[in-house]
């Protein structure tokens, strides 16, 4: 297997596990907010949800690096510093994801969480800026579908940020669920928070499918 074929396989697996993991997160979240279930059952569902949620986060953190390397192997030229940044981005972002997941009780986690939030905004703006630069300078004239994939990825990260913002009420009430002090109003707040993120979640699924289409069909090439 060549390096290109290996990267392509990883790229496909990232898509599969991102979409599949996201479906698992959304399905299990319905049990977390179900007030008719016992607290133990809801907490068990929450553990499953949080465990599944790690998979899409890992996939998102690595997608841009793997995609950039694939583009490099099909002839898209990068300056040395750009290629270095592409290679470094994946491990750096992945490290943040893993630390936030496994070290969530560490004293530095609130600061790292805030850094992660603004880092994702940086990724969104950087991808949009680089895509605009490529359009203006005709650097991707042979592979215009790559620009669409880049912009779609930026939109996926944006959707994730919107979900994080809308889930603040869910997170606050989840703490009460852990303590066993939740009320009927808290249960309704969790359900309402989940309903607010539903459109963003469905949008992520659709955009992922659109990205898969772009990778297979390579339109406008």
C-alpha positions in Angstrom: 0.0 0.0 0.0 1.4 3.4 -1.0 1.4 6.4 1.3 -1.3 8.0 -0.8 -3.5 4.9 -0.5 -2.9 4.8 3.3 -3.9 8.4 3.6 -7.0 7.8 1.5 -8.0 4.9 3.7 -7.6 7.0 6.9 -9.5 9.8 5.2 -12.5 7.5 4.5 -12.4 6.1 8.0 -12.4 9.6 9.5 -15.6 10.3 7.5 -17.2 7.0 8.5 -16.5 7.3 12.2 -17.3 11.1 12.3 -20.8 10.5 10.9 -21.3 7.2 12.7 -20.1 8.6 16.1 -22.2 11.7 15.7 -25.3 9.6 15.1 -24.5 7.6 18.3 -24.1 10.8 20.3 -27.4 12.2 19.2 -29.3 8.9 19.7 -27.9 8.3 23.3 -28.6 12.0 24.2 -32.3 11.3 24.0 -32.1 8.9 26.9 -30.0 11.4 28.9 -32.9 13.9 28.8 -35.7 11.4 29.3 -37.2 12.2 32.7 -39.2 9.0 32.8 -35.9 7.0 33.1 -34.1 6.5 36.4 -31.2 8.7 37.3 -28.8 5.7 37.0 -30.2 4.9 33.6 -29.8 8.5 32.4 -26.2 8.7 33.8 -25.3 5.4 32.1 -26.7 6.9 28.8 -24.6 10.0 29.5 -21.4 8.0 29.8 -22.2 6.3 26.5 -22.9 9.7 24.9 -19.7 11.2 26.1 -17.7 8.2 25.1 -19.2 8.3 21.6 -18.7 12.0 21.4 -14.9 11.6 21.6 -14.9 9.8 18.2 -16.2 12.7 16.1 -14.0 15.1 17.9 -10.9 13.0 17.1 -12.0 12.7 13.5 -12.5 16.5 13.2 -9.1 17.2 14.6 -7.3 15.0 12.1 -9.4 15.6 8.9 -7.7 18.8 7.8 -4.3 17.3 8.2 -5.1 14.1 6.3 -7.0 16.1 3.6 -4.1 18.5 3.2 -1.6 15.7 2.8 -3.9 14.0 0.3 -4.0 17.2 -1.7 -0.3 17.4 -1.6 0.0 13.9 -3.0 -2.3 14.7 -5.9 -0.2 17.6 -7.0 -1.5 20.6 -5.0 1.7 22.5 -4.1 2.3 23.9 -0.6 5.0 26.1 0.6 7.3 24.4 3.2 5.8 26.3 6.1 2.3 25.5 4.9 3.1 21.8 4.7 4.7 21.9 8.2 1.6 23.7 9.6 -0.7 21.1 8.0 1.3 18.2 9.5 1.5 19.8 12.9 -2.2 20.8 13.1 -3.6 17.3 13.5 -1.4 16.1 16.5 -1.8 19.5 18.2 -5.6 19.6 17.8 -5.9 15.9 18.8 -3.8 16.5 21.9 -6.3 19.2 23.0 -9.2 16.9 22.4 -7.7 14.0 24.4 -6.6 16.2 27.3 -10.1 17.8 27.6 -11.7 14.4 27.5 -9.5 12.4 29.9 -8.3 15.2 32.2 -11.6 17.0 32.7 -11.0 17.4 36.4 -7.6 19.0 36.1 -7.4 22.7 37.3 -6.2 23.9 33.9 -9.2 22.5 32.0 -11.4 25.7 32.2 -8.5 27.7 30.6 -7.9 25.0 28.0 -11.6 24.8 27.2 -11.6 28.5 26.5 -8.5 28.2 24.4 -10.1 25.3 22.4 -13.1 27.5 21.8 -11.2 30.4 20.3 -8.7 28.0 18.5 -11.7 26.5 16.6 -12.8 30.0 15.6 -9.2 30.6 14.4 -9.4 27.4 12.3 -12.7 28.5 10.7 -11.3 31.9 9.8 -8.0 30.5 8.6 -9.7 28.0 6.3 -12.0 30.6 4.8 -9.1 33.0 4.3 -6.9 30.4 2.6 -9.8 29.4 0.4 -10.4 33.0 -0.7 -6.7 33.4 -1.3 -6.7 30.2 -3.5 -9.7 31.6 -5.5 -8.1 35.0 -6.0 -4.8 33.6 -7.0 -6.1 30.7 -9.1 -3.9 28.2 -7.1 -6.6 25.5 -7.2 -7.9 26.0 -10.7 -7.4 22.3 -11.5 -9.1 21.1 -8.3 -11.9 23.7 -7.5 -13.8 21.0 -5.6 -11.1 21.2 -3.0 -12.1 24.8 -2.2 -15.7 23.6 -1.7 -14.4 20.8 0.7 -12.4 23.3 2.6 -15.3 25.7 3.0 -17.6 22.9 4.0 -15.1 21.8 6.7 -15.0 25.4 8.0 -18.8 25.3 8.2 -18.7 22.0 10.1 -16.4 23.5 12.7 -18.7 26.5 12.9 -21.7 24.2 13.5 -19.8 22.5 16.3 -19.2 25.9 17.9 -22.9 26.7 17.6 -23.8 23.4 19.3 -21.4 24.2 22.1 -23.0 27.6 22.7 -26.5 26.1 22.6 -25.6 23.3 25.0 -24.6 25.5 27.9 -28.0 25.0 29.5 -27.7 21.3 29.0 -24.3 21.1 30.6 -25.4 23.2 33.7 -28.4 20.9 34.2 -26.3 17.8 33.7 -24.3 18.7 36.8 -27.5 18.7 38.8 -28.3 15.3 37.3 -25.0 14.0 38.6 -25.8 15.4 42.0 -29.3 14.1 42.0 -30.8 17.5 42.5 -32.5 18.1 39.2 -36.1 19.3 39.1 -38.8 19.1 36.5 -37.8 22.5 35.3 -34.2 21.3 34.9 -35.4 18.3 32.9 -37.3 20.6 30.5 -34.3 22.9 30.2 -32.2 19.9 29.1 -34.8 18.9 26.5 -35.1 22.5 25.2 -31.3 22.7 24.9 -31.2 19.5 23.0 -33.9 20.6 20.7 -32.0 23.9 19.9 -29.0 22.0 18.7 -30.9 19.5 16.6 -30.9 21.6 13.4 -27.1 22.1 13.8 -26.6 18.4 14.3 -28.6 17.4 11.2 -26.8 20.1 9.2 -23.5 18.5 10.2 -24.7 15.1 8.8 -25.8 16.7 5.5 -22.5 18.6 5.1 -20.5 15.5 5.8 -22.5 13.7 3.0 -21.9 16.6 0.7 -18.2 16.4 1.4 -18.2 12.7 0.6 -19.9 13.5 -2.7 -17.3 16.2 -3.5 -14.5 13.7 -2.8 -16.0 11.0 -5.0 -17.5 13.1 -7.9 -14.8 15.8 -7.9 -17.2 18.2 -9.8 -16.0 21.2 -11.8 -12.6 19.5 -12.3 
